[in-house]
Amino acid sequence: MVDMMKKISAVMGTLLLAVSVSATAQTPEGLYLGPSLGYYYLDSERVISGHDESGVLGLNLGYRFSNDWAIEASYGHDIADADLEVSQINAYYWFGEDNGGWRPYMLAGASYYDRSGSNENNLQSEEKYTHQLQVGLGLSKMIAEQWEFRGDARLHSKVREGGFQGVNDASVNFAVNYYFNKPIAPVVAEPAPAPQPEPPAPEPEKRTITIRLNVEFEFDKAIVRAIYGDELQAVASAMKVHDDITLELEGHTDSRGPDEYNQTLSEDRAAAVKAKIVEDYGIAANRITTSGYGETRPIADNNTDEGRARNRRVVGEMTYTEVVK
């Protein structure tokens, strides 16, 4: 058994070294063939003297239906004392994208043990020929264009006509498979030639115009005074000529009075300016938005009459571009 373990360790080391230095490639589809090496830990219920161990050298023959699915049949023989022969058939499913790196997979299938070459006096009854169902998890990687390295761990559960027998074996398996087909190179569409740009037309000369509106209010009032008629007229005239521009009005107060009251007053002042522009100059109401900020945005000192007068205001600004003819 010691010699057998040394052989398994040597082969495993060689396989891992090959994987570590090989280039990656995508997995081909179709028929594949390759050798395998497994270490089996057999349940103590199988032999009188306790659990048994075997190293099995085998051969796999499989077919990869797609990038994710394959079915495989294999046969293996004990490499030490001809104690164990294993025949298997398994289905494999790979997870994730095939990007040339390691891919996890799961397997499920059935196996058949033939232990007729063993010391029959050391076997429990009905252990010469047994059937098992098995599941496993592993990792695989393409180590060359048509060569795959694979390793997994499996659990084998003995079955009879009456169902599972409570006899469970474990195994670790390694394989190197050769695919007879080369991987299909992905089709990369050649980009269409970029259209030649047309010479740009000369850009017309433009100018940007900004109109600012500043309407101040008397203390505790939201009435638009007549002195601001010219400013409102200028705003309305620009909006009539340029029907794609909008106006946002912001209302403010000085610091006297409660916060909630000043908030409402600032909103009323903005609404009053909007109503004036809509009613007196025929501008659509949906082109003007209003908001109030109460006393939170002063522009002057609230400790002086002059500063408070400047803070009681509604402001607005709109910018548009005209073509110079």
Protein Blocks (a to p, Z undefined) as FASTA:
>chain_A
ZZmmmmmmmmmmmmmmmmmmpccddddedjddddddddddddfklpmnbpcddddddddd
dddfblmbccdddddddfklopaccddddddddedjdehiacdddddddddddfklpcfk
lpcehklbccdddddddddddfbfkbccdddddddddddfkopehiacddddddddddfb
dcdddddddddddddddddddddddddddddddddddehiacdcfklmmmmmmmmmmmmm
mmmbccdddddddfedcfklmmmmmmmmmmmmmmmmmmmnopafklpccddehjmlccbd
fkbfklmmmmmccddddddddddZZ
